[in-house]
Amino acid sequence: MKPSTLAVAVTCLVIGFFIGFAYTNSRNREFIREQTEKARAEAFAASNRTAGGAAPDDDLHRNPNVETALAEAASKRDDFDAQTRLGIFLAEHGRISEARECFEAAVKLRPDDWQALAILGRLLAAESKYPEAIARFEAAYKLQPNNGQIVVGLANALFDAKRYEDAQKWYEKALTLTPRDVNVITDLGLTYYFRRPQQLDKAMAYFRQSLSIDPNHTLTLQNYAIALLDANRPEEARPIVEKLERLAPQNEMLPAIRQRLAQANTTGNIPPH
């Protein structure tokens, strides 16, 4: 293999990694934020409040003292509300493994609490513990089968575990609940992009469907441009790339995409992966 070809192949592999990572990583944070906000609201509603209306634990959230939170979590393993509250706090401060331990303790205390199960699933996925994450999402799904966030969380965990055919089925289920969710539609397309053998035509069909709902969805534009280049269709990719440049000039994939497009302009074809 020529050095230049090797460089292109490495670039393609890097693109393949980030095409999924950029989306799933942002969705991980979004899911945790959405679910922890709900759990926090419930924890505060259940806590004893002072006459002035302030919760006794408000100082913990005003004062990001992680060591204090860790000590309190260790001393209150039999307190569900404390474990969920402290787990949220620790997750918000980037202490994912400790937050996961809090939610593991919470789930032991209340194994049928679907929110705790779903948050635990997302935290496990954030640590790349995919079999455990999938099991937690499946348990949450049995309790809340029509909750779109749980269905998407399960699909994302399967996707991250590279079980693309299984992820496909759950993204399809999610679309029965939220049919115009462009993130879900795009990820459904990615299941066809990453599986082997690859099914580029199906992947691109879903990218086009996503763009028909939100023409400015930058992650879909990025994925669609890469898929078009993979399909050796640079003339169709060019306007997509130009639009991506206008909407997201700092997109991390743009340099590699521009390089591949420039090579197509020079040689008349796209170098293979």
N, C-alpha and C positions, 0 to 999 in steps of 0.2 A: 504494500500500500504506500503510495507517495506521501511525503510529509504533509503536503497541503490537503490531501484527501483525509489523512488522519485527523488533522485539525478540524476539518468540517464535520467528521464523524463525531468527534468529541463535543463539538458545539451542538450537534443534533441531540446527543445524549443529555447535555445540560438543559437544552430546551425541553426535552421530554420530562426531565425531573421537575423543572419549575412550572411547566404548564399545569400540573396538578397541585404542586405545593403552594403556589401563590393563592389559589382559591381555597384549598382545604385548610390552610393555616389561618386565613382570615375568618373562615366560617367557624373554626374551632373557638377562636376568641369571641366571635359574635354569639355563638351558642352558649358558652359559659356565661357571658355577660347577661344574656336574656334570662337564663334559668336562675342564675344567682340573684338577680334582682327580684324575681318572684319569690325565691326561697327567703331572701332577706325580709321582704315585706311580711311574709307569714310569720317569721321568727319574731319580728318586732311586735306584730299584732298579738302574739301569744305571750309576750313577756309582760312582767309586772311593771307598770309605769308609776312614776312619782306623781305627786299632786300637781306639779307644774307641767306634766305631760311628757317629760323627757324619760326615755328608757334608761335604766341603770347602766346599760352597756354602750351608750352613745359615745362615751369617752374613748372607748377602744377604736371606734371608727374615725374619731377626730385625731387620735394619736396613733400613727402607724408604728407601734412598738411590736415588732414581729416576735421578739423573744418572749414578751409578756403573753402574746397570743399562743405561742407554742406551749408555754408552761401551763396556761389555763386549759388548753385542749387536752394535755396529758392528765390533768387532774380531774377532768369532767368527762371521762370516756362513757359514763352511763347517762349523760344528759344529751338527748337528741338535739334540742334547740341550740345548746352550746356548741355541739360539734358542727352543725350546719352553719351557724353564724361565724364561727372561727374558721371553718373551711373556706367560706366565701372570702373572708378577710385575707387569709393566706394566699388564696388563688389570685386575688386582686394585686397582691404584692409579689407575685411571681414564684411563690413557694408551692409549686404544683405537687410535688411528692407528699409534702406535709398536708396540703389541702386534701389530697386523695385519701390519706390515712384518716382524716376527720370524717370524710364521707363514707369510708368503709365502716367506721365505728357507727355512724348514723344509720347505715343500712342494716347493720346487725341488730340495732335496736328497733327499727321499723322496716322490715324487709318488704313491705307493701307500699312504701312511700315512693310514688313514681317520680317525683321531682328529684329526690335524693339519688335514686337509681340513675336517672338521666344525667345528672351532673357528674356522678361517679363515672359513668360511661365516657363522658367527654374528657374528664381528667385522665382516665386510663388511656384513652386514645392519644392524648397529648404526650404521654410517656411512651407511646408506641407499644402499649400492652393491648394489642388488638383483640386477641381471643377473649380476654377478660372484659374489654370494653363492649364487644359484641354481645356477650352474655348479659351484661347489665342493661343494654338497650333493649334486648329481647324481653327481659323481665319487665322493663318499663312499658314496652309495647303491649304486653298482655294486660296491663292495668289500664292503659290509655291507647287503645288501638286506632283512634281517630285523631291523635295528636300529631300534627304535621312535623313539629320540631323533633319529636322522638323518632319518627320514621326517617327523617333526613339525617339525624344523628347516627342511626343504625346504618343507613346507606353510606354515609361518609366513613364510618369505621370499617365497613367491608371494602370500600374503595381504597382506603389507606392500607388495608391488609392485602391489597392486590387481588381481591376476589371480585373481579370486575363483572362477571356474569351475575353473581348474587347481588352486587350493588345495583346493577341495572334494574333488577326486579323491584328493589325497594325505592329507587328513584321514580320508577313508574307508579308505584303505590303512592308516593308523595304527591305526584302530579294529579292523582284523583282527588286529593285534598286541596291542593293549591295549584291549579292548572296553568297559571300564568307566572309562576316563579322562575325567573330567567336563570337564577343560580342553579336551581335543580335541573332545568332543561339542559343547561350547559354541561353540568356534571354527568347527566345521562349520556350526552354526546361523548364525553371523555371516556366513559366505560367502553365505548366502541373504538376510541382512538388507542387506548392502551392495551386492550386485549390482544392476544395472538391466536389465530391470525387477525391482523388489524382489519377493521371495517371502516375505511375512511369515508366512504359515501354516506353511511348512516351517521357517522360522527358529524359530518358537515351539514347534513339535513337538520340535525338538532341545533347546531350552531345558528343556522339560518332561521330556525323557528324562534330561537331566543332573540335574535336581532330583529325579527319582525315585531316583537313586543317592545323591546328597548334597543333601538338602533345605535345607541351610544354606550352600550354596556362594554366597557373596555376589556374585561377579561375574555368575553366571548369574541371580541374583535381580534384579540391576541391569538386565541386558540384557532380561530377560523383562518387567520393568515398563515399560521404554521401548517395547518392541515392542507391548505391550498398549495403551499410550497412543497409539502410532502407528496402531493398528487401531481407535481410538475405542472402547475397551472399558475405561473408567475403573473400573467397579465390580469388574472382575476384577483390575485393576492395584492397587487400594487395599490389599488384604491383603498383596500382594507387597511393596508399598512399606513398609507397617507392619512387616513382618518384617525388611526390609532396615534399617530405622531401628533396630530392636532389636539386630541382629547387627553392624551397621557404621555407627554413628551419625556417624562422621567421613567417610563415603564422599563424595568430591568431587562426585558427580553428584546427590546427594540434594536440594540446594537447587533445581536446575533441574527435577528430577522432581516435587518438591512443588509448584512453581509451575504446572507443566502440569496436575497433578492438581487443584489448587485452581481453575484456570480451567475445567476440566471440570465441577467441582461447581457453578460459578457460571453457566456458559453452557449446560451440558448436552451439550457436544461438545468435542473436542480441536481447537485451532487447527491448520490444515495447516502442513506444513514450508514 
